[in-house]
Amino acid sequence: MNITRVKSLSGTVRVPGDKSISHRGVMLGALAKGQTEIQGFLMGADCLSTIECFRKLGVKINLYSDTVVVKGLGLRGLRPPIHTLDVGNSGTTTRLMSGILAAQQFTSKLDGDASIRKRPMNRVILPLSEMGADITSDGGNGCAPLTINGRPLHGISYTSPVASAQVKSAILFAGLYADGDTAVTEPYVSRNHTELMLKNFGADIRVLGKTVTVSPAEELYGQTVTVPGDISSAAYFMVAAAITPNSEITVKNVGINPTRAGIIDVMKEMGADIKVEENTRADGEPSADITVKSSALHGVTIGGETIPTLIDEIPALAVLACFAEGTTVIRDAEELKVKESNRIDIMVKNLAAMGADIEATEDGMIIHGGKELHGAVVDSVKDHRVAMSMAVAAMNADGETDLIDAHCVKISYPHFYEDMQRLT
């Protein structure tokens, strides 16, 4: 795809539903007794992979525009799959389903695309094995494909070396089936969609600081889940509005869960002109309309407990930092190395090709802002967040940028380019 500079951006946009909440809605709906209706569901490739996996486990799931209806089988009603469960490109599907499948009374296999076969799964295999799970990496490398032989599980207290909602959620899902309480303690609090949704579905779950504890469940009960817009998708429009001259964009109904909304605080710290108008919600997942105007920006240091609240937005923030005066340092973000790509290395490589003064570090990057960017050939390496971030950079660079594998945005935002074009 060829992208050139735009003069300005203005208007209103609604981004697709939150990917994390959409995944979890299907999973808990499948395990619940009765019907679950998920409104505002993200019809992206990753979430559709979750739906197809649960269909293979006997769950009836119907799709209506952006609404999904799940006919739950109850906590112990899943059926043995005849075929391998194809997770596609979805790490969330792989890790969270590992926790669910570990407790079933049958054997199943999880596999996905070439990217999934490189992503580390030992981070869930090890704690689930402590609970009694029998999970094998078929290639012996700690990656998919995984063979999971269902076993009775027991509760554990696990201290996670990483702040990862996927790790935490896999353990909590397994804990629903355990013979006693299961607790997970993180170094920093990661996104808490699983905790909120488990409570709404009827689970006994407690949160104390950085520790979450779940008790074994007899049953979960179907709910109506309303999915707000994904702040990770909104981030590209927020950054684009901030760095493109004479621009103003309002993103409607964006989820601003405090464990996810770090980008708002960081952009404000960098001098961005942001207005947040909160909407009323009763399910624990707050949302807001976010308006961003172009403004002068300056560099900051981003690290520590802030990182889990914006880990998926760091590629977009790297672009923002290129247009800020002074130096931005991103640290404590080693997790970026094991996403759909090594997002540290690929963002540094792509932005450097466009003329940015940027360097990679062991746990992040250092960006000296204020350098004019120019068109170049940049590669998304089929990572949707890299593709959208580089598209925003290209819209503010001289000349023409050739974005390789731009189509991969279908994973989380199938109509991204059309929505962005409409604002030019």
N, C-alpha and C positions, 0 to 999 in steps of 0.2 A: 504494500500500500504506500502511495506517495502522499506526503503531508507537507503543506507549506504554511507560512506565517499567516495568522489571522489578525485583523485590525482591532477587533474588540469582541466581547461576548456579553450577551444580555438575555435575560428571560428567566423562566421558571422550568424546573425539571423534576420529575419523580423518578427516583432510581428504583431498581428491582428490590424485592424483599431481602431481608437479612439472610445470608447463606447459613450462618451458624444456627439460627433459630429454625430455619426451614428444615435442615437436616434433623434436628432434635425433635421437631414436631412429628415428623414421620416415624421416627424410631419409637418415641414414647406412645404415639397413637397406635402403633402396631402391637405394643406390649400391653396396652390398656384394654379394659373391658368396655365394650360399647363403641360408639362412633366418635371420632375426632375430626373436626373440620378446621383446616388450616387456611386462613384467609391472607392474601398477599404473598403467597408462596413464590419463592424464586424458581422460575422454570429454566434454570441453568443446567448445564451438563452434569455438574457434580451432584446436585440435589436429585436430578432425575436418575442418576446411578443408585442413590440410596433407595428410591422408590422401586426400581427394578430388582434390587437385592431382596427387599422384603416381599415383593410379589413372588419371588422364587421360594420364599419361606412360607407361602400359603396365605399371605395377607391380601385382601381385596382393597385396592386403592384406585379411586377414580379422580380424574383431573377435569376441572371446569375452569377454563381461562386461567386466572391466578388463584383459584381455590382448589384445594386438594381434600378429598374426603377419604379417611382411613377407617376401615371396618376392623377394629382391633380383635385380636385372638386371645387376649389375656396374657398375663405374665408368663404362663407356662404353655401357651398354645401354639407356638411356632412349630412348623413341620419340617422334616428333613428335606433339604434341597436335593433335587436330582442332578443339577448341574453346578459347576463352579459359580460362585457369586462374583460377578464382574463389577468392581468398584470404579472402573474407568480411571480418571485422574485424581480421584478424591481421597486425600489422606484422612479427612474427617470420617468418611464412611469406613475406611479400613480400620482405623484405630478404635472408634466407638463401637463398631459392630464386633470387634474382637472381644470386648468386655461382655457383650450380650451373648454371643455364641459360645463363649467359654463355659457357660453354665447350662447349656442345653443338653438334652439326652440323645444327641446325635453328632455325627461328624460332618463338618463343612469345610469348604476351601474358599479362601479369598484371594483374588488376583486382580490385576489391573494393567494399565498401559506401561510403557517403558519407563516413564517417570516414577510411577508408583513402585516399580521394581528396584528403584535406587533409594527410596526414602526409608529412614531408619524406623523399624518397628520394635526393636528391642526395648525401647522406652515404655511400651505397653506390655510386651511379652514378659519382661522381668517381674514387674509387680503383679501381673495376673498369675504368673507361675507361683509366686509366693502365696497366692490365694488357693492354689491347688490346680490351676488351669494346665491343660496339656496342649500347648501351641508350638508348632514346628515351622521354622522357616525352611521351606523345601530346598532352597539353594544354599542353606547353611551360612548365609551372610547377614542374617537379621533383617531381611527384607521380604516382601511378598515375592512369590505366592506363599500363603500361610495355610497350613492344615490345622484345624482346630477340632480336637476330640473333646466333646462336652464332658464335664466332670462336676461332682459336687464341690462347692467352694466354701471356704471359711473366711471370716472377717479378719482384716489386718489393719495395722496403723502404718501408713506408708509416708515417708518423707521424700518427696520428689526432688531430684536435683535440678529440674527445670520448671519454670512457671509456664505450664502448658495446659490449656483447657481441654485439649484432646486426651492427654494422659489422665488428667483428673477425671474427665467424664467416663473414660473407659473403665476406670476403677470403680467409680460410683455406680455405673450400670451393673457391673459384676456384683457389687455389694448388695444390690436388690435381692440377689439369689443366695447370698452367703448365710452361714449359720450363726452369725453374730454381727455386731457393728463393724463398719469399715470406715476408716478415717484417712484423709489425704491432707498432707501439709505441704504447702508450696513455699519457695523462697520469696516470691511476690504473688499477690492475688491476680490470677488470670481471669479471663472473661467468665461470668457466672451464669450464663444462660441455662446450663444444665441444672444448677441448683434451684433457680427460680421455677423452671418448668417441672422438675420433679415434685416440688412442693405443690404446684397447682394440680398435678395429676394424682396427688394423694399420698406421696411418699413421706416418710418420717425423716427429715433432713435438717441438720443443725449446722450453723456457721459460727465459728468463734475465731476471729482474727484471720489468720492464714490457713486455718484448718476447717475442713468440711467433713461431717460425719453423717453417714446414711445407715439406717437400720434395715434389716431384711423386710421385704414387703410381701404381704399376702396377695394384694391385688392393686392395680392402678386403674383409674377410671377416665374414660374419654372426656375431652375438653374441647372448647373452641379456642384456637390459638390465632391471635392477630399479629401478623409479622410486620414490623415497621421497615422502612427503607434501610438498606445496608449502608452504614457509615463508611465502610471500606470502599463502596462504589461512589458514595457522595464525595469522597476525598478528592477525586480527580477534578470534579467541578469546582470544589472549594479552592484547590490549588490553582486551577486555570484562571478563576476569577481574580485571585490575589495577584498573579504575575502578569496578566494580560492587560495592557493599558485601557483605561476608560471602560472597565467591565463591571458588571454587577449580575450575580446569579443567585437565585433562591432555590434551594433544594428542599422539597416538601416532604414532611413526615419521615424524618430520618431518626433511626434509633440512637439515643444518646445515653444508653446504659453507662454508668460511671466506669465500669471495667473495660469499656470500649472507646470512650470519648476523649482519649488523650490528645488526639490531633487538634481538637478545638483549643485546648489550653496551650499547646505548643505554638499553634499559629498565632494566637493572641500574643504570646510572649515574643514572637518574632515581629510583631507590629501589624499583623493583618487586621483589616476592618471587618469584624464578624459580629452579626446580630443573631441571637438564638431565641426563638419564640417557642416556648414549650407547649405541648399539647397535653390534654388530660388523658391518662391511661390508668387502668385499674389492675393490670396483670403483672405489675412489677417491672415492665419494660417501657421506660419513658421514651417519648419521641418529641421531635421539634421540627419547626421550619428554620432552616439555616440560610442566612443571606450573607454573602461575601462580596466585598467591593475591592477593586484594585487599590493597592497602597504601597508605601515604602516599607521595605522589610530589612531586618538585620539578623545576623547569625546568633545562634544559641547553642548550648550543650544539652543533648538529649540522652538520658540514660537511667539506670536504676529501675525503680518501681514504675516509672512511666512507660518503659518499653513494652510490657505485656498489654498495655492499654491502647497501643497503636502499632503493634508489630506488623500487621498487614498493610499499614499506611506508610511505612518507611520508604518504599520506592517513590511514592508521590512526594513525600517530604524531602527526599534527596533532590528532586527537581525544584521544589520550592526554594531550597537552600542555594541553588545555583543563581537565583535571582535576588538573593539577599546580600546586603553589604556586610562585609566581614566574614568571619569563619564560623561554620557550624560543625560541631563534633557529635557524631552518633556513636555511642558505645553501649556495651552490655547487650548487643543484638546478635550474638552468635547463632541464634535460632534461624536467622535469615539464610544461613548456609544450607539448611535442610528443608527448605520449602520446595515448591515445584521446580525451582532452580536454586543455585547459589546466588541469592539476590544481591548480596554484597558485591561479588565479583562482576556480575553481568551489568548491574546498574553503573558501577564505576567504569567499566569498559565502554558501555554505550555513551554515557555522558562525556567521558574524556574524548571520544571520537567526535563529539559535537563541539569540542573546545572548552569544556568545563575544566576548572582546576580542582581535581578531585582525586583522592587516593584511598585505597582500601586499607583497613587495619584488621587485626585478628578478630575483633568483635564489632566492627562497624565501618565507619568511613569518616574522612575529614574533607570538608568542602569549603573552598575559599570562593565566596560568591562574587557576583558583579562582573563576571567575564561574559562577553557576547557569545552566544551559541550560534552555530552554523549547521546547515544541513549535512547529513552523512548517511551512510548505510548502517542501520542499527538492527540488532537481532533480538527478538522477544524470547528466543529459545523456548517458544510455546508456553511461556508463563504469562497468564492473563494479567497479572498485576504489573509486570514489566511492560507489557504491550501498552496498557492504558497510560502508564506513567510516561513512557517515551513519546506517546502521541501528544500529550500535553506539552512536553518539552519541544517537540517539533513545531507545534503551533506558535511558539515564541522564538523560533530560530530563523536566521536568514537563509534563503535558498530552499532547496527541496530535501526532505528526509525520506529515505526508503525504509519502511518498517517491515522487516521480514516476519512472516507468520503472524500477521496482525489478527487473523481470524480466531486466534485462541481465546479471545475475550468471551466467546460463547460459554466458557466454563462458569462465569459468574455474571456476565452482563451482555447478553446477545445483541442488544440494540445500542451499544455504547456509541459507536461512531455516528449513527443516525441522530441520537439525542444531542451529541456535541455539535454536529453540523447545524442542527436547528437553532442553536444559540449564536451562531456566527453572523 
